[in-house]
Every structure is written in structure tokens, then in C-alpha cells.
């Protein structure tokens, strides 16, 4: 990983950034599929939104548990300690 000249901290993709990218992708794909295939695909953005609110309220969501166990991604708060 590269380091930033100003802060001296490692730059890269934190868990929160990956979760945000996944939620955006699921929302866009779910919206497109709802328009083109079936209205039932509108549930995908709803589920992504529920997961985002779980992360905000509880500090974790199912996707964050899976990503932190399967990959080496860590929360930005953990890395700044």
C-alpha cells in the first residue's frame, strides 16, 4: 500500500468504503432490473438501504461481518488507533 505524504497514513480501501460501493452497486443494479425485468427486483435497493441503516445504528451489518472475515479489510476507526 502507498503512503500519503501529508498524513503519513496508509491509503486504500477501508471497510466502510467497500460497503458504500457495494450498496451503490446493488441499488443501481436493482433499480435497472426492476425497470427492465420485474418489479420484484426493487427489493434489492430496499435491502441495501436496510443494511446501511444497520451499519449506522449498530456499527455492523451482515456484509461487514462477511467482508471482515473473508478479506483483510478493516474499519477506518480500527486502523487509526
Secondary structure by P-SEA (a helix, b strand, c coil): ccccccccccccccaaaaaaaaaaaaaaaaaaaaacccccccaaaaaaaaaaaaaaaccccaaaaaaaaaccccccccccc
